[in-house]
Amino acid sequence: MYHNLNVFILTLSQLFCFQHNRDNFVNPQTRLLMRNKRVSVTGGAGFIGSAVVRLAIARGHFVVNVDALTYAACLANVADVAEHPRYAFEQADIRDRASLDAIFTKHAPDTVMHLAAESHVDRSIDGPANFIETNVNGTLNMLEASRSYWQSKGRPADFRFHHISTDEVFGSLGPTGLFTEDTPYDPRSPYSASKASSDHLVRAWHETYGLPVVLTNCSKNYGPYHFPEKLVPVVILNALAGKPLPIYGDGGNIRDWLFVEDHADALLLVLEKGVLGRSYNIGGANERTNLELVKTLCSILDRLSPRAEGCYAELITFVTDRPGHDARYAIDPSRIRDELGWRPSVTVEEGLEQTVQWYLDNQDWWQPLLQRSGVGERLGTSP
């Protein structure tokens, strides 16, 4: 009996040692980052960035939020964590290299999540120069500041520069097919061209200087704290105000919709487990035409906040299409699913219901934003 018990204990011990050694004998290219990292998040007062900040704090990281507080940023997005002992805010423009160097020196981050960008296609049509200055030159500054800091610290193996980008860099799909990580770049707007440029810079800094980077390209985000210039918040707020619900062209353009909190979860996963130099496409597997999406929002609003007369779909109005409007985006998320185990937690209908309810419950957040420059105006009509 004692002999068998000793054998059993020895076997358990061997299994434990094997598992321990296996978990620690991991190629540095794929090594899991430890928890409680110091994460610098650029654009952390924006829509996606603030979702990352809130989730990173909840998961035990120390977060340095670096944001210039341009028109689409809002510190109310991170009000829930503003007084947290593991949160710090630095107002700085990524076009200002000296400010970035000072922030690196002051906060000594272990990782960088680079989300700061001009992101509205319509605004890029009217003013492309600002997109080049921020998305291209700003990313150059972030890469050089990160490289300088990383080298000064002896090139730590667990440092990461995570560049967050968009599926729009791949251009426009036909009726079939999906964007993969190997899809050739084919940007069609000043915005997507600027993001494609920044993607290429990040890859070049990895190949040339050895900067440890990971990249992600996401599909169309929606959810709480979405600045009211994009389709979902515009439809919700116009509907509540009894205004027309504008749809470009015939509403047949297709997008793959991703709930922002699912996106934040995927981004932190890639930061921790992604293979260096590798890119991951993040999509919700929720393809809908713009018209289908708007009708879904109208149906949800009819239930949650009915009109005095009629239904919200009666407010749908078709307007002149955007110049160069891409026909269809759709992401193949196989890599992040198969390699890292990520899947979206909600369908688009579930996520939209949560989003509508959030806007109904948070008028104090969105009401002041309606006064900001360009909100409520039709932009991007230049031929």
C-alpha positions in Angstrom: 0.0 0.0 0.0 2.7 2.4 1.0 4.7 1.5 -2.1 1.7 2.2 -4.4 1.1 5.5 -2.5 4.7 6.6 -3.0 4.6 5.7 -6.7 1.4 7.8 -7.0 3.0 10.8 -5.2 6.1 10.5 -7.3 4.1 10.4 -10.5 2.2 13.5 -9.5 5.5 15.2 -8.7 6.9 14.3 -12.1 3.8 15.5 -13.9 3.9 18.8 -12.0 7.6 19.3 -12.8 6.9 18.4 -16.5 4.1 20.9 -16.7 6.1 23.6 -14.8 9.1 23.1 -17.1 6.9 23.0 -20.2 5.1 26.3 -19.2 8.5 28.0 -18.7 10.3 26.4 -21.7 8.5 28.6 -24.2 10.0 30.4 -27.2 10.4 34.1 -26.4 8.4 34.7 -29.5 5.3 33.3 -27.9 5.9 33.7 -24.2 2.9 34.7 -22.2 3.3 38.1 -20.5 3.0 38.2 -16.8 0.0 39.9 -15.3 0.2 43.4 -13.7 2.1 45.0 -16.5 2.6 48.7 -17.0 0.7 49.3 -20.2 0.8 52.6 -22.1 -2.3 53.1 -24.1 -2.4 55.9 -26.8 -5.8 57.2 -27.6 -7.1 55.9 -24.3 -9.8 58.6 -24.1 -11.3 57.5 -27.4 -13.9 54.9 -28.2 -11.9 51.7 -28.5 -9.0 53.0 -26.4 -11.2 53.7 -23.4 -12.6 50.2 -23.6 -9.1 48.8 -23.5 -8.2 51.1 -20.5 -11.2 50.0 -18.5 -10.6 46.3 -19.2 -6.9 46.5 -18.6 -7.5 48.1 -15.2 -10.0 45.4 -14.3 -7.5 42.7 -15.1 -4.8 44.1 -12.9 -2.6 46.1 -15.2 -1.2 49.6 -14.5 -2.4 51.8 -17.3 -0.9 55.1 -18.6 -3.5 56.7 -20.8 -1.8 59.0 -23.4 -4.3 61.1 -25.3 -4.2 64.5 -27.0 -7.9 65.1 -26.2 -8.9 66.0 -29.8 -12.5 66.4 -30.8 -13.5 62.8 -30.5 -11.8 62.1 -27.2 -13.7 62.3 -23.9 -12.3 61.8 -20.4 -15.8 60.8 -19.3 -15.1 57.6 -21.1 -12.6 56.6 -18.4 -14.3 58.3 -15.5 -14.9 54.9 -13.8 -11.2 54.4 -13.5 -9.9 57.9 -13.2 -9.2 57.7 -9.5 -7.9 54.2 -9.6 -4.4 53.8 -8.1 -3.3 51.9 -11.2 -4.3 54.6 -13.6 -2.5 57.6 -14.9 -3.4 60.1 -17.5 -1.0 62.1 -19.7 -2.3 64.7 -22.2 0.1 64.5 -25.1 0.0 64.5 -28.9 1.8 61.6 -30.6 3.1 64.1 -33.1 5.2 65.6 -30.3 8.2 63.3 -29.9 9.7 65.1 -26.9 6.5 64.6 -24.9 6.5 60.9 -25.8 10.1 60.5 -24.6 9.2 62.2 -21.3 6.3 59.9 -20.8 8.4 56.8 -21.4 11.0 58.1 -18.9 8.4 59.0 -16.3 6.2 55.8 -16.4 8.6 53.1 -17.7 5.9 51.0 -19.5 6.4 47.3 -20.1 4.1 47.4 -23.2 2.6 49.9 -25.6 -0.9 49.6 -27.1 -1.0 52.2 -30.0 -4.6 53.1 -30.8 -4.3 56.9 -31.2 -5.5 57.9 -34.7 -7.8 60.0 -36.7 -10.4 57.5 -37.7 -13.4 59.0 -39.5 -13.4 58.3 -43.2 -15.6 61.2 -44.0 -13.3 63.6 -42.2 -10.3 62.1 -44.1 -12.0 63.0 -47.4 -12.4 66.6 -46.4 -9.0 67.0 -44.7 -6.5 64.2 -45.5 -3.4 66.0 -44.3 -4.3 65.7 -40.6 -4.7 61.9 -41.1 -1.2 61.7 -42.6 0.3 63.8 -39.8 -1.3 61.8 -37.0 -1.6 58.3 -38.3 1.7 58.1 -40.2 4.0 60.7 -38.6 2.5 60.1 -35.2 3.1 56.3 -35.5 6.7 57.0 -36.6 7.2 59.0 -33.4 5.7 56.2 -31.3 7.9 53.6 -32.9 11.0 55.7 -32.4 10.2 56.7 -28.9 9.5 53.0 -28.1 12.6 51.8 -29.8 14.8 54.3 -28.0 13.3 53.4 -24.6 13.4 49.6 -25.3 17.1 49.9 -26.2 17.9 52.0 -23.2 16.4 49.3 -20.9 18.6 46.6 -22.5 16.0 45.3 -25.0 13.8 43.5 -22.4 12.3 40.3 -23.9 8.9 40.9 -22.6 8.4 44.4 -24.1 5.7 44.7 -26.7 4.5 47.3 -29.2 1.0 46.4 -30.2 -0.3 48.4 -33.2 -4.1 48.4 -33.6 -5.4 48.9 -37.1 -8.4 48.4 -39.3 -9.7 46.0 -41.9 -10.1 49.0 -44.3 -6.4 48.7 -45.3 -7.4 45.6 -47.3 -9.8 47.6 -49.6 -13.1 46.3 -50.8 -14.4 42.8 -51.2 -16.8 41.4 -53.8 -19.9 39.4 -52.9 -17.7 36.5 -51.7 -14.4 36.0 -49.9 -12.9 37.1 -46.6 -10.0 39.2 -45.5 -7.1 37.2 -44.0 -3.8 38.3 -42.6 -2.3 37.6 -46.0 -4.7 39.6 -48.0 -2.8 42.2 -50.1 -3.3 45.8 -49.0 -5.5 47.9 -51.2 -6.7 51.1 -49.3 -9.3 53.2 -51.0 -9.7 56.3 -48.7 -7.2 58.8 -47.2 -8.0 57.2 -43.8 -7.3 53.6 -44.8 -4.2 54.7 -46.7 -2.8 56.4 -43.6 -3.5 53.2 -41.5 -1.9 51.0 -44.2 1.1 53.2 -44.1 1.3 52.9 -40.3 1.0 49.1 -40.5 3.9 49.0 -42.9 6.0 51.2 -40.6 5.4 48.9 -37.7 6.4 45.8 -39.6 9.5 47.6 -40.9 10.6 48.6 -37.4 10.3 44.9 -36.4 12.3 43.6 -39.3 14.9 46.4 -39.4 15.5 47.2 -35.7 14.1 44.0 -34.0 11.4 46.0 -32.1 9.1 43.4 -30.6 5.7 44.1 -32.2 2.3 42.5 -32.8 -0.4 43.9 -35.0 -4.2 43.6 -35.2 -6.7 44.6 -37.9 -10.3 44.8 -36.7 -13.7 45.0 -38.3 -16.3 47.7 -37.7 -16.7 48.4 -34.0 -19.8 49.5 -32.1 -20.9 49.8 -28.5 -20.9 52.1 -25.5 -19.0 55.5 -25.6 -19.1 55.6 -29.4 -18.6 59.2 -30.5 -21.7 60.4 -32.4 -20.4 60.7 -35.9 -20.4 57.0 -36.9 -23.4 55.1 -38.2 -24.6 53.3 -35.0 -24.6 56.3 -32.6 -25.9 58.6 -35.3 -28.9 56.4 -36.0 -29.7 55.9 -32.3 -29.5 59.6 -31.4 -31.2 60.8 -34.6 -34.0 58.4 -33.9 -34.5 59.5 -30.4 -34.6 63.1 -31.6 -37.1 62.3 -34.4 -34.6 63.2 -37.1 -34.0 61.4 -40.5 -31.8 58.3 -40.3 -29.3 58.8 -43.1 -28.1 55.8 -45.1 -25.5 56.2 -47.8 -26.5 55.1 -51.3 -28.9 52.2 -51.3 -27.8 50.8 -47.9 -26.3 47.7 -49.6 -22.7 48.2 -48.3 -21.7 45.3 -46.0 -19.7 45.5 -42.8 -18.6 42.9 -40.3 -19.7 44.2 -36.9 -17.6 43.8 -33.7 -18.8 44.7 -30.2 -16.1 47.1 -28.7 -15.8 45.2 -25.5 -15.2 42.0 -27.3 -12.5 43.8 -29.3 -10.8 45.1 -26.1 -10.7 41.5 -24.8 -9.1 40.3 -28.1 -6.5 43.1 -28.0 -5.4 42.2 -24.5 -5.2 38.6 -25.5 -3.0 39.4 -28.5 -0.8 41.6 -26.3 -0.2 38.7 -23.9 0.0 35.7 -26.2 0.5 37.0 -29.8 3.6 35.8 -31.7 6.1 38.6 -32.3 6.0 40.1 -35.8 2.6 38.4 -36.4 -0.7 40.1 -37.3 -4.2 38.9 -36.2 -7.5 39.8 -37.8 -10.3 40.5 -35.2 -13.8 40.2 -36.5 -17.2 39.6 -35.1 -18.4 37.2 -37.9 -21.5 39.4 -38.1 -21.9 40.6 -41.6 -24.8 42.9 -42.2 -25.7 45.5 -44.9 -26.0 49.0 -43.6 -29.7 48.9 -44.2 -30.1 45.7 -42.3 -28.2 47.1 -39.4 -30.3 50.3 -39.3 -33.5 48.3 -39.4 -32.3 46.2 -36.5 -31.6 49.3 -34.5 -35.0 50.7 -35.3 -36.7 47.4 -34.2 -34.8 47.5 -30.9 -35.7 51.2 -30.3 -39.3 50.4 -31.1 -39.3 48.0 -28.1 -37.1 49.9 -25.7 -38.3 53.5 -26.4 -41.3 53.5 -28.7 -42.2 56.7 -30.6 -45.5 58.4 -29.9 -46.6 57.7 -33.4 -45.3 55.2 -36.0 -42.1 53.3 -36.0 -38.5 54.4 -36.2 -37.9 52.8 -39.6 -40.2 55.4 -41.1 -37.3 57.9 -40.5 -34.9 56.1 -42.8 -33.6 58.4 -45.5 -31.3 57.5 -48.3 -28.6 60.1 -49.1 -25.9 60.6 -51.7 -23.2 57.9 -51.3 -19.8 58.6 -49.9 -17.0 59.0 -52.6 -15.1 55.7 -53.0 -17.4 53.9 -50.6 -16.1 50.3 -50.2 -18.7 47.7 -51.0 -18.0 45.0 -48.5 -15.7 44.2 -45.6 -15.6 40.7 -44.0 -12.9 39.2 -41.8 -11.7 35.7 -41.4 -10.9 35.4 -37.7 -9.5 31.8 -37.9 -5.9 32.7 -36.8 -6.9 34.4 -33.5 -9.5 31.7 -32.9 -7.3 28.7 -33.6 -4.0 30.1 -32.2 -5.2 32.1 -29.2 -8.7 30.7 -28.6 -10.6 34.0 -28.9 -14.2 34.2 -30.0 -16.7 37.1 -29.8 -19.1 36.8 -26.8 -22.2 38.4 -28.4 -24.0 38.3 -31.7 -24.6 41.7 -33.4 -28.2 41.7 -32.3 -27.2 41.1 -28.7 -24.5 43.7 -28.8 -26.8 46.3 -30.5 -29.4 45.7 -27.8 -26.9 46.4 -25.1 -25.7 49.5 -27.0 -29.1 51.0 -27.5 -29.9 50.5 -23.8 -26.6 52.1 -22.9 -27.4 55.3 -24.9 -30.9 55.4 -23.4 -29.4 55.2 -19.9 -26.5 57.7 -20.5 -27.9 60.9 -22.0 -25.6 62.9 -19.7 -22.6 61.4 -21.6 -23.7 62.0 -25.2 -25.7 65.2 -24.9 -22.7 67.5 -24.5 -20.9 65.8 -27.5 -23.6 67.0 -29.9 -22.1 70.5 -29.7 -18.7 69.4 -30.9 -17.3 70.4 -34.3 -18.8 68.4 -37.2 -21.3 66.4 -35.2 -24.7 66.3 -36.9 -23.2 67.6 -40.2 -22.7 65.6 -43.4 -19.0 65.4 -44.1 -16.9 63.8 -46.8 -19.0 64.8 -49.8 -16.0 66.3 -51.8 -15.8 64.7 -55.2 
